[in-house]
């Protein structure tokens, strides 16, 4: 009932920037949580940044001051602006969106993942 489409990953040099997008569509009544997670080879998936419906944000310590999460409620889209990228930011990035469907059921969906590689 909910489809997520991620975009914006790629290869960038250290110090560069990328902007990820994740657009949700379907029978959505309300979205109350939008987050970005990442998983590097051999590591567990970890929270990068999250934003609640009221705009409250939360960042991993490793990205604070470099990454910015934002959302466009009209478009059901969440963004992750990543600046001053480091090789250790290399990972597959996943969006996670939680909310309520029009039939009143709760939902919790993940995007397909987008690769971010930071290398010279």
C-alpha positions, 0 to 999 in steps of 0.5 A: 500500500506504500511505495518508497522511491529513493534517489541521489546516491553515487560516488563522491570525493572526500569533502564533497556533497550529496543529497538523498531523496525518498518519496512515499506514495500510496494510501497514506493518511499520515506520516509521523516519522521519517528517517535515514539509516545506513549499513556498511559491509560487515556492520549493522544498520544504524540510524543516521538522522530522523525527523518527526512530523512536528519537525523535531530532528535527531542525528547520529553523533558522527554526522551532526553538523555535516548532514541535514534531514528535512521533509516536504509534507506536501510531497511525502518526501524526506531529504538528507543533505550530506556535506563534508563527506568522509570515506567512513560515510560509505554505505548503503543508505535506506529511508524508513517511513512510518505512519498511518494508512487510510484504512487506519492501519499503521505502516512501517516501510523501508526504501530499497537502499541507495549506495553512497561511496566516498572515495578519491 
